[in-house]
């Protein structure tokens, strides 16, 4: 592929500092794309040899396009890396795929076939797991407000673990299990007070939020006991509870290792204290997930082997310091497996260019001839109904012209959706060729996690379908909705 002849084009003062003008607008920044994504000789984006125009003709747009091979490879990479790193500590690791990132029956089968377990967060996700046929012993249930029906379903399915989030929930699980004459396998979710370097809405281990049992002292009516310690003592006193161990999750889309290390150390300290004080041996410790992926060229995710080695070193040193037997470790990657496996394919509609005032400090801001800069708005046939993350978390994405190569100059662009919201932004800042026009196809990489899962019918748009590509063939794994699907629930006529 020839380099962009306009590579000397200056970056727009409107662009964020991390966004450089690409040397080649037709190139794929590999960390953002599934293995198997490439340009054809004609310049069109293809996945496993299937051009995106073929996918559009067969399935329409918007469309989530997933590489099954890439998903499986990333799942295996976590399984292999963590088993190797922890083999001398606790014999290996149990890897739970975080189903909340994206779940359907096909994905559950891939997870099971690759030797992983499944983490769920609702009765609906349990229903998908049951329909896919994965054994209940390989499934976990999360949630800060589980209903009685969800707890009963977890016990019906003989789940391997119910992750309890509060003292009140512990009592409810204990009573329901006792009334059924059963023992519930329980882990306690603790909040270790670790600040994760991520958006506040997806940081989940600090004190002031809804999840987990506080490890801070004197946080309940029982003076001197933390909620976490009180829960351990209470769980040990219930015949209907089998207390497996402890769980924490510090947040999502995290690149820095410090938070994971500190959380592990705090939980191991607590585990050792419970063993010393109550003679309670907790055999399992789940360190959660939240590993970041590349959404833009500025993101630098860590490979699973590097994450595993760093975490293993911390656990190995801490259990040696405490003089305890290492618990069986488990982790919960979701985004890091499915996120990069998928891109969203859109068709371009309306395009317009606006002039924007130069920001403070921009070159030439006080000269009469150069006080504004162009930004192009490129509208696509989806938007916040298929990707709510930019409006929820200020999430950044990237995009490429997918239906053809272009030698046109780069222009700072904003990819927007078709919803009646000015905040309906898919990609806030990206350089696209200035000749992008109606009918072109754009691809937005890294949309496998929390895009379809958060999708909606805002403005009565039908939710897109999901296709899986493998070895040059494609199949529909989630059918896109139709207008009739939307009208079927309207009972007013």
C-alpha positions in Angstrom: 0.0 0.0 0.0 1.4 3.4 -1.0 2.0 5.9 1.8 -0.3 8.9 1.9 1.2 11.6 -0.3 -0.2 14.2 2.2 1.7 12.8 5.2 3.3 16.3 5.7 -0.2 17.7 6.4 -0.1 19.6 9.7 -2.2 18.3 12.6 -5.3 20.4 13.3 -5.2 22.5 16.5 -8.7 21.1 17.2 -7.3 17.5 17.5 -6.4 16.2 20.9 -2.7 16.0 21.7 -2.5 12.2 21.3 -4.0 12.2 17.8 -1.3 12.4 15.1 -2.0 12.7 11.4 -1.5 9.2 10.1 1.3 8.6 7.6 -1.1 6.3 5.7 -4.8 6.7 6.1 -5.3 3.3 4.5 -3.2 1.4 7.0 -4.6 -0.6 9.9 -3.1 0.0 13.4 -2.7 -3.6 14.3 -3.4 -3.5 18.1 -6.9 -2.2 17.4 -7.9 -4.9 14.9 -8.6 -8.6 15.0 -6.0 -10.9 13.5 -7.3 -11.6 10.0 -8.3 -7.9 9.3 -6.4 -6.6 6.2 -6.8 -4.6 3.0 -7.5 -6.4 -0.2 -5.4 -5.7 -3.3 -8.2 -3.3 -4.3 -7.9 -1.4 -1.0 -11.1 -2.7 0.7 -11.1 -3.9 4.3 -11.6 -7.6 4.6 -11.8 -10.0 7.5 -10.5 -13.5 7.0 -10.6 -12.8 3.3 -14.3 -11.6 3.2 -14.6 -8.0 1.9 -16.8 -5.7 3.9 -19.0 -5.0 0.9 -20.0 -8.7 0.8 -21.0 -8.4 4.4 -23.0 -5.3 3.8 -24.8 -6.9 0.8 -25.7 -10.0 2.8 -26.5 -8.5 6.2 -26.9 -4.8 5.9 -25.5 -2.1 8.1 -24.9 -1.2 10.9 -23.4 -4.6 11.6 -21.1 -6.1 14.3 -18.4 -8.2 12.6 -16.6 -10.6 14.9 -13.6 -12.8 14.3 -14.3 -16.1 16.0 -10.7 -17.2 15.5 -9.5 -14.0 17.2 -11.9 -14.4 20.1 -10.7 -18.0 20.6 -7.0 -17.1 20.3 -7.4 -14.3 23.0 -9.2 -16.7 25.3 -6.5 -19.3 24.9 -3.8 -16.6 25.5 -5.2 -15.7 28.9 -5.7 -19.4 29.9 -2.2 -20.4 28.8 -0.4 -17.4 30.2 -2.0 -17.4 33.6 -1.7 -21.2 34.0 2.0 -21.0 33.2 2.6 -18.0 35.5 0.7 -19.4 38.5 1.6 -23.1 38.1 4.1 -23.1 40.9 1.9 -21.0 43.2 -1.5 -22.6 43.1 -1.4 -25.1 40.2 -2.9 -22.7 37.6 -5.7 -20.3 37.3 -9.5 -20.4 36.6 -10.3 -18.0 33.8 -13.9 -16.7 33.8 -15.0 -14.9 30.7 -17.0 -11.8 31.8 -20.2 -12.3 29.9 -21.5 -8.8 30.5 -19.1 -7.5 27.9 -20.9 -9.6 25.1 -22.9 -12.7 25.5 -24.8 -15.1 23.2 -25.0 -18.8 23.0 -22.3 -19.1 20.3 -19.8 -17.2 22.6 -20.7 -19.4 25.6 -19.8 -22.5 23.5 -16.5 -21.0 22.4 -15.7 -20.1 26.0 -16.4 -23.7 27.1 -14.5 -25.2 24.2 -11.4 -23.1 25.0 -11.4 -24.3 28.6 -12.7 -21.1 30.2 -15.5 -20.6 32.7 -18.3 -18.0 32.5 -19.1 -15.0 34.7 -22.7 -13.8 34.5 -24.4 -10.8 36.1 -28.2 -11.4 35.8 -30.9 -14.0 35.4 -31.0 -13.2 31.7 -27.3 -14.0 31.3 -27.9 -17.2 33.2 -30.7 -18.1 30.8 -28.2 -17.7 27.9 -25.7 -19.9 29.7 -28.3 -22.6 30.3 -29.5 -22.5 26.7 -25.9 -22.9 25.5 -25.5 -26.0 27.7 -22.5 -25.0 29.8 -22.3 -26.9 33.1 -23.5 -24.8 36.1 -20.3 -25.7 38.0 -18.4 -23.6 35.4 -20.6 -20.5 35.9 -20.5 -17.6 38.4 -23.2 -15.1 39.2 -22.5 -11.5 40.1 -24.7 -8.5 40.9 -25.3 -6.0 43.7 -29.0 -6.6 43.9 -29.9 -10.2 42.9 -33.5 -11.0 43.0 -34.9 -14.1 44.8 -35.6 -15.6 41.4 -32.0 -15.1 40.3 -30.7 -16.8 43.5 -33.2 -19.7 43.0 -32.0 -20.0 39.4 -28.4 -20.1 40.5 -29.2 -22.9 42.9 -31.3 -24.7 40.3 -28.3 -24.6 37.9 -25.9 -25.7 40.7 -23.6 -22.8 40.0 -20.0 -23.0 40.9 -20.1 -19.7 42.7 -22.5 -16.9 43.8 -20.5 -13.7 44.4 -22.3 -12.0 47.3 -22.2 -8.3 47.4 -23.5 -7.3 50.8 -24.4 -8.5 54.3 -28.1 -8.4 53.5 -27.6 -10.4 50.3 -25.6 -13.0 52.2 -28.5 -13.5 54.6 -31.0 -13.8 51.8 -28.8 -16.4 50.0 -28.4 -18.3 53.3 -32.2 -18.4 54.0 -33.1 -19.4 50.4 -30.5 -22.2 50.4 -31.6 -23.4 53.8 -35.2 -23.5 52.8 -34.3 -25.6 49.8 -32.1 -27.9 52.0 -29.0 -27.0 50.0 -25.6 -25.3 50.4 -24.8 -22.3 48.3 -21.3 -21.9 47.1 -20.4 -18.3 47.9 -17.6 -15.8 47.4 -17.6 -12.4 49.1 -16.9 -9.4 46.9 -14.8 -6.9 48.8 -13.9 -3.3 48.1 -10.2 -2.9 48.8 -10.2 0.9 48.6 -8.0 0.9 45.5 -8.3 3.7 43.0 -8.2 2.5 39.4 -6.9 4.9 36.7 -10.0 4.9 34.6 -13.4 6.7 34.1 -15.2 7.1 37.4 -18.2 5.2 36.2 -16.1 2.0 35.6 -13.9 2.3 38.7 -15.4 -0.2 41.1 -13.1 -0.8 44.1 -13.1 2.6 45.9 -15.4 3.1 48.9 -18.0 5.5 47.6 -19.8 3.2 45.1 -22.4 0.5 45.1 -20.4 -2.7 44.9 -19.0 -4.9 47.5 -18.3 -5.2 51.2 -16.0 -2.6 52.7 -12.7 -3.6 54.1 -12.5 -0.3 56.1 -12.8 -0.8 59.8 -15.9 0.0 61.9 -18.1 0.5 58.8 -21.1 -1.3 60.3 -23.1 -1.3 63.5 -20.6 -3.8 65.0 -17.9 -1.5 66.3 -14.4 -2.5 65.3 -15.4 -4.9 62.5 -15.4 -4.1 58.8 -18.4 -5.2 56.7 -16.0 -7.6 55.0 -14.9 -9.3 58.3 -18.5 -9.4 59.6 -19.5 -11.2 56.4 -16.8 -13.8 56.8 -17.9 -14.5 60.3 -21.6 -14.6 59.3 -21.0 -16.9 56.3 -19.0 -19.3 58.5 -21.9 -19.5 60.8 -24.4 -20.6 58.2 -24.8 -24.3 57.5 -26.4 -23.4 54.2 -23.3 -21.4 53.0 -20.1 -22.9 51.6 -17.7 -20.0 51.8 -15.2 -20.5 48.9 -13.2 -17.3 49.2 -12.9 -13.6 48.3 -13.4 -11.6 45.2 -12.6 -8.1 44.1 -12.8 -6.0 40.9 -11.1 -2.7 40.7 -12.5 -1.4 37.5 -12.3 -1.6 33.7 -10.1 -0.4 30.8 -7.0 -0.3 33.1 -3.5 -0.2 31.7 -1.4 0.4 34.8 -0.5 -2.6 36.9 -0.3 -0.9 40.3 -3.9 -1.2 41.2 -4.1 -4.9 40.5 -1.0 -5.5 42.6 -2.2 -3.4 45.5 -5.7 -5.1 45.5 -4.1 -8.6 45.5 -1.9 -7.7 48.4 -4.8 -6.2 50.4 -7.0 -9.3 49.9 -4.2 -11.7 50.8 -3.5 -9.7 54.0 -7.2 -10.0 54.8 -7.4 -13.7 53.9 -4.4 -14.4 56.2 -6.0 -12.3 59.0 -9.3 -14.3 58.8 -7.3 -17.5 59.0 -5.4 -16.3 62.0 -8.4 -14.8 63.8 -11.2 -17.3 63.0 -9.2 -20.3 61.8 -11.2 -19.9 58.6 -9.2 -21.1 55.5 -10.5 -19.5 52.3 -9.3 -21.6 49.4 -10.1 -19.2 46.5 -9.2 -15.7 45.5 -10.7 -14.0 42.4 -8.7 -10.9 41.3 -11.3 -9.8 38.7 -10.6 -8.4 35.3 -10.6 -4.9 33.7 -7.6 -5.2 31.5 -7.5 -2.5 28.8 -7.5 -2.8 25.1 -6.5 -0.4 22.2 -9.4 1.8 21.1 -7.0 4.4 19.5 -3.4 4.4 18.4 -2.5 6.1 21.7 -3.6 3.0 23.8 -0.9 0.5 24.8 -2.5 -2.6 26.2 -0.3 -5.2 28.0 -0.2 -8.8 26.6 -1.7 -11.5 28.8 1.7 -13.1 29.5 3.0 -9.8 30.8 -0.1 -9.2 33.0 0.1 -12.8 34.3 3.8 -12.6 35.2 3.4 -9.3 37.0 0.4 -10.6 39.0 2.0 -13.9 39.8 5.1 -12.2 41.2 3.0 -10.1 43.6 1.0 -13.1 44.8 4.1 -15.3 45.1 5.9 -12.8 47.2 2.9 -12.0 49.4 2.0 -15.5 50.3 5.7 -16.2 51.2 5.7 -13.1 53.4 2.5 -14.1 55.1 3.5 -17.8 55.4 0.2 -19.1 54.1 -0.8 -21.6 51.4 -1.7 -19.7 48.2 -5.4 -19.8 47.4 -6.6 -20.9 44.0 -6.5 -17.8 41.8 -9.2 -16.8 39.3 -9.5 -13.9 36.9 -12.4 -12.4 34.8 -11.3 -10.9 31.5 -14.1 -9.9 29.2 -13.2 -6.8 27.1 -9.6 -8.1 26.7 -11.0 -11.2 24.9 -13.9 -9.9 22.9 -13.2 -6.2 22.5 -10.7 -6.3 19.7 -12.2 -9.3 18.0 -15.0 -7.1 16.6 -15.6 -4.0 14.5 -18.8 -2.2 13.6 -19.5 -1.6 9.9 -21.5 1.5 9.0 -22.6 3.2 5.8 -21.9 6.9 5.4 -24.8 9.3 4.8 -24.7 13.1 5.2 -21.3 14.9 5.4 -20.7 18.5 6.2 -17.8 20.7 7.2 -18.0 23.4 9.8 -15.5 26.1 10.9 -14.5 26.0 14.5 -12.9 28.8 16.5 -9.2 28.2 17.1 -8.5 27.0 20.7 -6.5 29.2 23.1 -2.8 29.1 22.2 -3.4 27.8 18.7 -1.0 29.2 16.0 -2.4 32.2 14.3 -5.4 32.6 16.6 -5.0 36.4 16.6 -4.5 36.8 12.9 -7.4 37.9 10.8 -7.0 35.3 8.1 -6.6 32.2 10.4 -8.9 32.3 13.3 -11.0 29.2 12.5 -10.3 25.6 11.5 -12.4 23.0 9.6 -13.9 20.0 11.2 -15.9 17.5 9.1 -19.0 15.8 10.4 -19.5 12.3 8.9 -22.9 10.8 9.7 -23.4 7.1 9.7 -26.5 4.9 9.8 -26.1 3.9 13.5 -24.9 5.7 16.5 -25.6 5.8 20.2 -28.1 3.0 19.9 -25.4 0.6 19.0 -22.5 2.2 20.8 -23.4 4.1 24.0 -19.9 4.2 25.4 -18.9 7.6 24.1 -21.9 9.3 25.6 -21.7 7.3 28.9 -17.9 7.3 29.5 -16.4 9.8 27.0 -14.9 6.7 25.4 -12.6 7.3 22.4 -12.7 5.2 19.3 -11.1 5.4 15.9 -12.4 4.7 12.4 -11.2 4.0 8.9 -12.6 4.3 5.4 -13.3 0.6 4.8 -14.9 0.2 1.3 -11.9 1.5 -0.7 -8.5 3.0 -0.4 -8.0 6.8 -0.8 -5.1 9.0 -1.7 -7.0 12.1 -0.5 -5.6 14.5 2.1 -6.5 13.8 5.8 -9.2 15.9 7.3 -10.0 16.1 11.0 -13.5 14.5 11.3 -16.1 13.6 13.8 -18.2 10.5 13.1 -21.7 10.9 14.4 -24.9 8.9 14.5 -28.4 9.6 13.2 -30.1 10.0 16.6 -31.8 13.2 17.7 -29.0 14.1 20.2 -26.1 16.4 19.6 -24.1 14.1 21.9 -24.7 11.2 19.5 -21.0 10.8 18.7 -19.4 7.6 17.6 -15.8 8.8 17.1 -15.0 12.3 18.5 -11.8 12.9 16.7 -10.3 11.0 13.8 -8.4 11.8 10.5 -10.3 10.5 7.5 -9.7 11.1 3.8 -11.4 14.4 2.7 -13.2 12.6 -0.1 -15.3 10.4 2.2 -18.8 10.6 0.8 -22.3 9.2 1.1 -22.4 5.4 0.3 -18.9 4.8 1.6 -18.4 2.2 4.4 -16.6 3.1 7.6 -15.3 0.5 10.1 -14.9 1.3 13.8 -12.6 -1.2 15.5 -12.7 -2.4 19.2 -16.5 -2.6 19.5 -16.8 -6.2 20.7 -17.3 -5.2 24.4 -20.2 -3.2 25.9 -21.5 -2.0 22.5 -24.0 -4.6 21.5 -24.5 -5.3 25.2 -25.5 -1.7 25.9 -27.5 -1.3 22.6 -31.0 0.2 22.7 -33.9 1.1 20.4 -33.6 4.8 20.9 -35.6 6.6 18.1 -37.0 3.1 17.4 -33.9 2.0 15.6 -33.6 -1.7 15.4 -30.5 -3.2 17.1 -27.9 -4.5 14.7 -27.0 -8.2 14.1 -23.8 -9.8 14.9 -21.9 -12.1 12.4 -19.0 -14.4 13.2 -16.3 -14.9 10.6 -14.0 -17.9 10.6 -11.7 -19.5 8.0 -13.3 -17.5 5.1 -16.9 -18.2 6.0 -19.5 -16.1 7.9 -22.6 -16.9 9.9 -25.1 -14.9 11.8 -24.9 -15.5 15.5 -27.3 -12.7 16.7 -30.1 -11.8 14.3 -30.6 -8.1 13.7 -33.9 -6.7 14.8 -36.7 -5.7 12.4 -39.3 -3.0 12.7 -41.8 -5.8 13.3 -39.8 -7.0 16.3 -40.2 -3.5 17.7 -43.9 -3.3 17.0 -44.6 -6.8 18.4 -44.2 -5.5 22.0 -46.6 -2.5 21.4 -49.9 -3.7 23.0 -51.9 -0.5 22.4 -53.8 -1.7 19.3 
